[in-house]
């Protein structure tokens, strides 16, 4: 008999069914036993009448059963309006214990108010049993699925690039050095170089969902040393406005689909609404933002800090976007080139042809039109003090490369903001930071 997920049961009243999952709770009363069985999509009640001779073996199994063991149950699904869990119950004919919980759990994952985050991360396999965590990864998975779906519909090709690289210089961030046989290698900070190589090869439109590594000793709520990045690059753009247009359309498409599938459940579990944005997203120059923040919210910073967004300015951008545009999203443009990677294109005045995208007060994307002209990108690399380390990359542009641009979105940060979770540590399956390398 094929196993059913618990959200499929409503279509099988009066039928023999097979379900599997964790034992969420046991009530062993004088005349009846109840098991609450939990799988990744719901819960169901198993009811055993002790007085029935045919149930003698089942009663003994339940007497020995411990909560958080896993079982497979075969029996008849019955309607019962008195049962709070969906108005149904299973009358079992067979209960098979597939694994036993051999002791007390390290903590009560159903009540984490007295458990610190480090303990929860130490026993992540227990912490993840919470309903909100199961839902969180289902939502994250669907968000990625729908962004992929949008790109597939728009003739993108998914690629898979190497994570060992031979060059240490990629951006201003530090890289992890690893021993690679008799030489050194580094863990890739992003697939940026290889995305552009794919366009030089003629692929035209590419994306990748893959791990990235940053050797930054940042202990904030939104940084990690390893994270999952959703990277997009495409050719034959007119300018970086095409890049922004594609990103806003992709995010709107995905958010609309997520809302349709999980909106009610997310509201119930996380008390968060999925807000589907209106197109186009608003955009403002960096200088205009600081001017508005001063005038509207009396936020002042020294002129030396106005060549990038401070953390507080990012946070206030959420309020600004809501007050000025009734939007949760805001594109920020006109960053000075010295603050960005050498492969970003600049205009005649040296302004960057790129942007940051701020969502709910946090930067989720840096995107840009890329420099595709060989002479210009060589000059930009020299200005940044880069030479032999990136010579392999510069070669991509020697033999023809179309105008192009792209962006990257951190999946973990995106999930954190979508669900209102306070730290990226809680939205990664297993967090990696300066002080955490296990489990």
Secondary structure, 3 states (H helix, E strand, C coil): CCCCCHHHHHHCCCCEEEEEEEEEEEEECCCEEEEEEEECCEEEEEEEECCCHHHHHHHHHHHHCCCCCEEEEEEEEEECCCCCCCCEEEEEEEEEEEECCCCCCCCCCCCCCCCCHHHHHHCHHHHCCCHHHHHHHHHHHHHHHHHHHHHHHCCCEECCCCCEECCCCCCCCCCCEEEECCEEEEECCCCHHHHHHHHHCCCCEEEEEEEEECCCCCCCCCCCCEEEEEEEEEECCCCHHHHHHHHHHHHHHHHHHHHHHHHHHHHHHHCCCCCCCCCCCCEEEHHHHHHHHHHHHCCCCCHHHCCCCCHHHHHHHHHHHHHHHCCCEEEEECCEHHHCCCCECECCCCEECEEEEEECCEEEEEEEEECCCHHHHHHHHHHCCCCHHHHHHHHHHCCCCCCEEEEEEEHHHHHHHHHCCCCHHHCCCCCCECCECCC
